[in-house]
Amino acid sequence: MRLRLGRPRIDDYADLFDVPVAAPGAAVRVTFLGVATLLVEAADSSLLTDGFFSRPGLLSVATRPLAPDGTRIGAAFQRAEVGSPAAVVPVHSHFDHALDAPEVARRTGAVLVGGTSTLNIGRGAGLAEEQLLGVADGDTVGLGGFDVRFVASRHCPPDRYPGTVGAPLRPPARASAYRCGEAWSLVVAHRTTGRRLLVQGSAGFVPGALAGERADVVYLGVGQLGVRPEDEIRRYWDETVVAVGARRAVLIHWDDFFRPLEASLRALPYAGDDLDVTVRVLRELAGRDGVRLSLPRVWVREDPWL
């Protein structure tokens, strides 16, 4: 935590909100729903990463046990037209990724997919075992019309709640109970069209882990990246965007997740991150490598392959 007031101005990056709006017949569409929640849709099926909609305020996170907010989840479902995804896949098990995932699975009939920690969050919320799917590093599983490859990754330092959720976690529970667990790089491939994307939910990496993987588009988590040394930012870019040969990188996990989703999104404060540094360094790297650097619009179905 840094002693700097204020936060970056999102309006300064208006030129980056350039991902094309998806046409009604687009083969694959992606809707950004805050933090690392993405609704990925095709004609034959859809899937959801994280499914975090409750977004409790900072005071609540600091002082109270947390539980899913059914009203906020329902409102987000209606506005985003979430439908019936085949799966909900948290990128790791911190509360800002996995808090709502079991409730999302319950409401939609989706399978909750993840490692031990994510499954224990599902069990604690009362999901039946047949609605849970456990995965390990290197697994590729079919989820609707998509094949999703799970590659072990790391949380961006500092990980404030490291470790695993070793037993069923029943809400309400303190934020600190939502341990990181397994962190994933998700390589998502649509089986029919061959369109591929990498979802890098947290700005950490395992060196060389993505060597040999391919994705046209990366949804690149940048939370806390701006307070890391610049050489680490550059290495992160090389180990994710460059490693998979992407032509577009869409930045996610930059928004203040203590603010309700229905309010306009704003950047995390300088006290915990610095989006200005992140964008400055990544603009340079994107120009060097011929990659389109973008920011996503919330609620909008976009086609990042155009």
RODO-2510 file (C-alpha; in nm, 4 decimals, decimal comma):
residues 306
     n   res          X          Y          Z
     1     m     0,0000     0,0000     0,0000
     2     r     0,1448     0,3371    -0,1071
     3     l     0,0780     0,6760     0,0487
     4     r    -0,0404     0,8424    -0,2707
     5     l    -0,3861     0,9937    -0,3035
     6     g    -0,6158     0,9857    -0,6033
     7     r    -0,6471     0,7467    -0,8938
     8     p    -0,5778     0,7423    -1,2697
     9     r    -0,8304     0,9108    -1,4993
    10     i    -0,9903     0,6563    -1,7303
    11     d    -1,0869     0,9379    -1,9679
    12     d    -0,7168     0,9782    -2,0444
    13     y    -0,7296     0,6413    -2,2218
    14     a    -1,0402     0,6962    -2,4328
    15     d    -0,8479     0,5975    -2,7458
    16     l    -0,7930     0,2467    -2,6081
    17     f    -1,1637     0,1618    -2,5874
    18     d    -1,1489     0,0440    -2,9463
    19     v    -1,2513    -0,3235    -2,9449
    20     p    -1,5101    -0,3544    -3,2234
    21     v    -1,8697    -0,4082    -3,1199
    22     a    -1,9722    -0,7597    -3,2157
    23     a    -2,2156    -0,7969    -3,5029
    24     p    -2,5251    -1,0070    -3,4241
    25     g    -2,3787    -1,2968    -3,6215
    26     a    -2,0236    -1,2738    -3,4856
    27     a    -1,8690    -1,6175    -3,4468
    28     v    -1,7453    -1,5529    -3,0925
    29     r    -1,8279    -1,2553    -2,8706
    30     v    -1,6763    -1,1418    -2,5417
    31     t    -1,8497    -0,9216    -2,2852
    32     f    -1,6446    -0,7621    -2,0074
    33     l    -1,8294    -0,7544    -1,6753
    34     g    -1,5653    -0,6082    -1,4465
    35     v    -1,2425    -0,7376    -1,2861
    36     a    -1,1765    -1,0700    -1,4677
    37     t    -1,5387    -1,1649    -1,5353
    38     l    -1,5867    -1,2357    -1,9061
    39     l    -1,8887    -1,3801    -2,0827
    40     v    -1,7566    -1,5680    -2,3870
    41     e    -2,0341    -1,6605    -2,6311
    42     a    -2,0712    -1,8446    -2,9580
    43     a    -2,3777    -1,9665    -3,1457
    44     d    -2,3570    -2,3088    -2,9813
    45     s    -2,2737    -2,2255    -2,6187
    46     s    -2,1135    -1,9838    -2,3736
    47     l    -1,8947    -1,9842    -2,0661
    48     l    -1,8212    -1,7360    -1,7900
    49     t    -1,4966    -1,6641    -1,6116
    50     d    -1,5282    -1,5728    -1,2416
    51     g    -1,8859    -1,4454    -1,2410
    52     f    -1,8120    -1,1825    -0,9735
    53     f    -2,1008    -0,9373    -0,9499
    54     s    -2,1560    -0,8643    -0,5776
    55     r    -1,8581    -0,6261    -0,5506
    56     p    -1,8909    -0,5478    -0,1766
    57     g    -1,7558    -0,2127    -0,0608
    58     l    -1,4150    -0,1707     0,0982
    59     l    -1,5611    -0,1200     0,4475
    60     s    -1,7587    -0,4432     0,4196
    61     v    -1,4565    -0,6348     0,2966
    62     a    -1,2442    -0,5011     0,5809
    63     t    -1,4915    -0,5517     0,8648
    64     r    -1,7568    -0,8123     0,7814
    65     p    -1,7997    -1,1664     0,6531
    66     l    -1,8909    -1,1721     0,2846
    67     a    -2,1735    -1,3475     0,1028
    68     p    -2,3074    -1,3245    -0,2518
    69     d    -2,5503    -1,0377    -0,3120
    70     g    -2,8450    -1,1975    -0,4906
    71     t    -2,9924    -0,8639    -0,5980
    72     r    -2,6731    -0,7498    -0,7679
    73     i    -2,6188    -1,0890    -0,9292
    74     g    -2,9728    -1,0907    -1,0648
    75     a    -2,9443    -0,7364    -1,1999
    76     a    -2,6176    -0,8179    -1,3755
    77     f    -2,7639    -1,1361    -1,5226
    78     q    -3,0542    -0,9410    -1,6669
    79     r    -2,8505    -0,6530    -1,8070
    80     a    -2,5773    -0,8741    -1,9545
    81     e    -2,8232    -1,1407    -2,0730
    82     v    -2,6009    -1,4078    -1,9234
    83     g    -2,8284    -1,6934    -2,0269
    84     s    -2,7135    -2,0487    -1,9555
    85     p    -2,3346    -2,0782    -1,9728
    86     a    -2,1906    -2,4289    -1,9815
    87     a    -1,9400    -2,3447    -1,7086
    88     v    -1,8221    -2,0802    -1,4653
    89     v    -1,4438    -2,0799    -1,4291
    90     p    -1,2737    -1,8653    -1,1623
    91     v    -0,9182    -1,7695    -1,2536
    92     h    -0,8255    -1,8178    -0,8868
    93     s    -1,0098    -1,8297    -0,5556
    94     h    -0,9827    -1,4830    -0,4004
    95     f    -1,3195    -1,3285    -0,3152
    96     d    -1,3070    -1,0856    -0,6103
    97     h    -1,3060    -1,3862    -0,8419
    98     a    -1,4793    -1,6778    -0,6679
    99     l    -1,7224    -1,5265    -0,4142
   100     d    -2,0238    -1,5473    -0,6454
   101     a    -1,9180    -1,8404    -0,8629
   102     p    -2,1225    -2,1096    -0,6789
   103     e    -2,4345    -1,8925    -0,6831
   104     v    -2,3835    -1,8203    -1,0531
   105     a    -2,3529    -2,1939    -1,1145
   106     r    -2,6655    -2,2630    -0,9118
   107     r    -2,8747    -2,0037    -1,0975
   108     t    -2,7619    -2,1057    -1,4449
   109     g    -2,6982    -2,4794    -1,4118
   110     a    -2,3360    -2,4215    -1,5137
   111     v    -2,0591    -2,6506    -1,3974
   112     l    -1,8163    -2,4884    -1,1526
   113     v    -1,4652    -2,5666    -1,2758
   114     g    -1,1363    -2,5298    -1,0918
   115     g    -0,8835    -2,6753    -0,8540
   116     t    -0,9232    -2,7848    -0,4930
   117     s    -0,9825    -2,4360    -0,3533
   118     t    -1,2543    -2,3417    -0,6019
   119     l    -1,4319    -2,6737    -0,5533
   120     n    -1,4271    -2,6299    -0,1749
   121     i    -1,5911    -2,2905    -0,2184
   122     g    -1,8563    -2,4623    -0,4283
   123     r    -1,9051    -2,7389    -0,1711
   124     g    -1,9391    -2,4886     0,1111
   125     a    -2,2106    -2,3100    -0,0843
   126     g    -2,4015    -2,6360    -0,1208
   127     l    -2,3318    -2,7347    -0,4806
   128     a    -2,3651    -3,1058    -0,5515
   129     e    -2,0566    -3,2961    -0,6621
   130     e    -2,2015    -3,3532    -1,0092
   131     q    -2,1959    -2,9746    -1,0609
   132     l    -1,8236    -2,9564    -0,9759
   133     l    -1,5404    -3,0345    -1,2158
   134     g    -1,1864    -3,0565    -1,0827
   135     v    -0,8884    -2,9798    -1,3042
   136     a    -0,5096    -2,9853    -1,2770
   137     d    -0,2236    -2,8134    -1,4568
   138     g    -0,2175    -2,9092    -1,8243
   139     d    -0,5748    -3,0386    -1,8409
   140     t    -0,7887    -2,9520    -2,1413
   141     v    -1,1623    -2,9918    -2,0868
   142     g    -1,4587    -2,9494    -2,3172
   143     l    -1,7066    -2,6922    -2,1862
   144     g    -1,9946    -2,6563    -2,4278
   145     g    -1,8497    -2,5688    -2,7661
   146     f    -1,5193    -2,4603    -2,6154
   147     d    -1,2022    -2,6447    -2,5203
   148     v    -1,0337    -2,4825    -2,2209
   149     r    -0,6744    -2,5589    -2,1318
   150     f    -0,5696    -2,4945    -1,7707
   151     v    -0,2086    -2,3806    -1,7325
   152     a    -0,0763    -2,3205    -1,3815
   153     s     0,0139    -1,9579    -1,3206
   154     r     0,0865    -1,7282    -1,0247
   155     h    -0,0880    -1,4386    -0,8586
   156     c     0,0707    -1,0990    -0,9033
   157     p     0,2765    -1,0136    -0,5944
   158     p     0,1808    -0,9321    -0,3310
   159     d    -0,0765    -1,2080    -0,2812
   160     r    -0,2544    -1,0849     0,0307
   161     y    -0,4359    -1,4132     0,0904
   162     p    -0,2007    -1,6926    -0,0227
   163     g    -0,2567    -2,0604     0,0377
   164     t    -0,5455    -2,2936    -0,0341
   165     v    -0,9048    -2,3340     0,0730
   166     g    -0,8557    -2,6751     0,2295
   167     a    -1,2122    -2,7491     0,3429
   168     p    -1,5633    -2,6507     0,2307
   169     l    -1,6028    -2,2749     0,2811
   170     r    -1,9530    -2,1744     0,3799
   171     p    -2,0578    -1,8112     0,3302
   172     p    -2,0711    -1,5661     0,4894
   173     a    -1,6939    -1,5777     0,5387
   174     r    -1,4199    -1,3186     0,5774
   175     a    -1,2292    -1,2070     0,2701
   176     s    -0,9161    -1,3660     0,4132
   177     a    -1,0833    -1,7086     0,3994
   178     y    -1,0905    -1,6875     0,0199
   179     r    -0,7318    -1,8015    -0,0295
   180     c    -0,5784    -1,7725    -0,3753
   181     g    -0,5624    -2,1456    -0,4383
   182     e    -0,4731    -2,2477    -0,7913
   183     a    -0,4152    -1,9540    -1,0279
   184     w    -0,4756    -2,0257    -1,3946
   185     s    -0,3868    -1,9074    -1,7393
   186     l    -0,6927    -2,0141    -1,9415
   187     v    -0,6444    -2,0898    -2,3105
   188     v    -0,9955    -2,0915    -2,4571
   189     a    -1,0518    -2,2339    -2,8062
   190     h    -1,3852    -2,2412    -2,9847
   191     r    -1,4028    -2,5829    -3,1431
   192     t    -1,6021    -2,4888    -3,4565
   193     t    -1,4426    -2,1600    -3,5590
   194     g    -1,0926    -2,2145    -3,4201
   195     r    -1,0919    -1,8749    -3,2521
   196     r    -0,8623    -1,8707    -2,9517
   197     l    -0,8093    -1,6413    -2,6565
   198     l    -0,5960    -1,6422    -2,3454
   199     v    -0,7496    -1,5206    -2,0202
   200     q    -0,4679    -1,4158    -1,7874
   201     g    -0,6696    -1,3206    -1,4831
   202     s    -0,3849    -1,2133    -1,2570
   203     a    -0,0658    -1,0273    -1,3452
   204     g     0,1653    -1,3099    -1,2446
   205     f     0,3220    -1,5875    -1,4483
   206     v     0,5244    -1,9063    -1,4412
   207     p     0,8293    -1,8596    -1,6649
   208     g     0,7910    -2,0583    -1,9852
   209     a     0,4513    -2,2018    -1,8896
   210     l     0,2794    -2,0694    -2,2029
   211     a     0,5511    -2,1718    -2,4468
   212     g     0,3839    -2,3608    -2,7297
   213     e     0,0362    -2,2221    -2,6548
   214     r    -0,1347    -2,0053    -2,9153
   215     a    -0,4037    -1,7384    -2,8868
   216     d    -0,5108    -1,4570    -3,1175
   217     v    -0,6304    -1,2375    -2,8313
   218     v    -0,5191    -1,2014    -2,4682
   219     y    -0,7438    -1,0659    -2,1950
   220     l    -0,4570    -0,9462    -1,9794
   221     g    -0,5028    -0,8956    -1,6058
   222     v    -0,3108    -0,5888    -1,4883
   223     g    -0,4217    -0,5490    -1,1258
   224     q    -0,1240    -0,4352    -0,9123
   225     l     0,1029    -0,4501    -1,2184
   226     g     0,1653    -0,0744    -1,2154
   227     v     0,3454    -0,0830    -0,8804
   228     r     0,5869    -0,3565    -0,9892
   229     p     0,9346    -0,2747    -1,1266
   230     e     0,9226    -0,1939    -1,4969
   231     d     1,1430    -0,4875    -1,5892
   232     e     0,8799    -0,7175    -1,4316
   233     i     0,6064    -0,5519    -1,6383
   234     r     0,8095    -0,6145    -1,9521
   235     r     0,8749    -0,9754    -1,8569
   236     y     0,5047    -1,0294    -1,7871
   237     w     0,4164    -0,9029    -2,1369
   238     d     0,6743    -1,1301    -2,2957
   239     e     0,5605    -1,4364    -2,0973
   240     t     0,1940    -1,3884    -2,1905
   241     v     0,1127    -1,1762    -2,4959
   242     v     0,4335    -1,2447    -2,6894
   243     a     0,4504    -1,6088    -2,5822
   244     v     0,1143    -1,6959    -2,7403
   245     g     0,1570    -1,4819    -3,0531
   246     a    -0,1431    -1,2576    -2,9830
   247     r    -0,2286    -0,9650    -3,2094
   248     r    -0,4541    -0,7872    -2,9577
   249     a    -0,4210    -0,7469    -2,5796
   250     v    -0,7296    -0,6310    -2,3896
   251     l    -0,6563    -0,5060    -2,0371
   252     i    -0,8756    -0,6335    -1,7533
   253     h    -0,8673    -0,6270    -1,3712
   254     w    -0,7889    -0,2541    -1,3659
   255     d    -1,1229    -0,1428    -1,2279
   256     d    -1,2034    -0,0601    -0,8652
   257     f    -1,3891    -0,3767    -0,7619
   258     f    -1,5205    -0,2163    -0,4413
   259     r    -1,7533    -0,0058    -0,6589
   260     p    -2,0863    -0,1501    -0,7813
   261     l    -2,0885    -0,2704    -1,1395
   262     e    -2,3907    -0,0552    -1,2254
   263     a    -2,1836     0,2577    -1,1484
   264     s    -1,9338     0,3850    -1,4018
   265     l    -1,6078     0,1938    -1,3759
   266     r    -1,3057     0,3705    -1,2351
   267     a    -0,9434     0,2673    -1,1918
   268     l    -0,7999     0,1270    -0,8736
   269     p    -0,6476     0,4043    -0,6582
   270     y    -0,2795     0,4875    -0,6636
   271     a    -0,2538     0,3512    -0,3099
   272     g    -0,2720    -0,0031    -0,4513
   273     d    -0,1932     0,0213    -0,8226
   274     d    -0,0887     0,2614    -1,0971
   275     l    -0,2678     0,2134    -1,4274
   276     d    -0,0794     0,5128    -1,5692
   277     v     0,2507     0,3265    -1,5414
   278     t     0,0975     0,0062    -1,6749
   279     v    -0,0458     0,1731    -1,9842
   280     r     0,2706     0,3711    -2,0526
   281     v     0,4918     0,0624    -2,0489
   282     l     0,2461    -0,1615    -2,2344
   283     r     0,1857     0,0997    -2,5062
   284     e     0,5578     0,0933    -2,5760
   285     l     0,5716    -0,2865    -2,5842
   286     a     0,2601    -0,3151    -2,7980
   287     g     0,4119    -0,0749    -3,0505
   288     r     0,7357    -0,2709    -3,0520
   289     d     0,5586    -0,6015    -3,1157
   290     g     0,2798    -0,4865    -3,3492
   291     v     0,0059    -0,5736    -3,0986
   292     r    -0,3165    -0,3771    -3,0639
   293     l    -0,3560    -0,2590    -2,7015
   294     s    -0,7159    -0,2096    -2,5914
   295     l    -0,9480    -0,1545    -2,2982
   296     p    -1,2906    -0,3239    -2,2907
   297     r    -1,6242    -0,1516    -2,2428
   298     v    -1,8378    -0,2966    -1,9690
   299     w    -2,1675    -0,4646    -2,0746
   300     v    -2,0822    -0,4452    -2,4473
   301     r    -2,0555    -0,7580    -2,6630
   302     e    -1,7285    -0,7111    -2,8466
   303     d    -1,5398    -0,8957    -3,1196
   304     p    -1,1677    -0,8650    -3,0395
   305     w    -1,0741    -1,0756    -3,3464
   306     l    -1,1826    -0,8010    -3,5896
***
